[in-house]
Amino acid sequence: MTSPGYRRPLMIMAAVVAVLSLTAVGTVMAVAFNGGVPPVWVTWTALYGLPVAFILAIILLLDSVRQRRRQ
């Protein structure tokens, strides 16, 4: 059985969000270490990006389990 067409774009989106969020976390830490205040959008990305990527990964995992049980 072939996988649905939405799984690969969702996986790529989750990976991109995770990488951007980890980059934002590093940026926030570097700016704070130097005594500055990072821009709001960088802080927002650091705070909310990883949970969004994690939720997308959980959705992919549950979809994979559901599809495997159908076989």
C-alpha positions, 0 to 999 in steps of 0.5 A: 500500500502506498502512503498518502500524498500529504505525509511527505510535505507534513514531514518536511514542514515539521523538520523545517519548523524544528530546525528554524526553532532550534536556530531561534533558541540558539540566537536567543541564547547568544543575544542574551549572553551578550546582554541584548534583547532578541527581537520578538519574532525570534523569541516567539519562534523559539517558544512556539516552534518546537511544540508545533513541530512536536505536534506535527510529528505526533500527528505523523506517528498516529497516522502511520499507526492508523495506516499500519493497522489497516493493513 
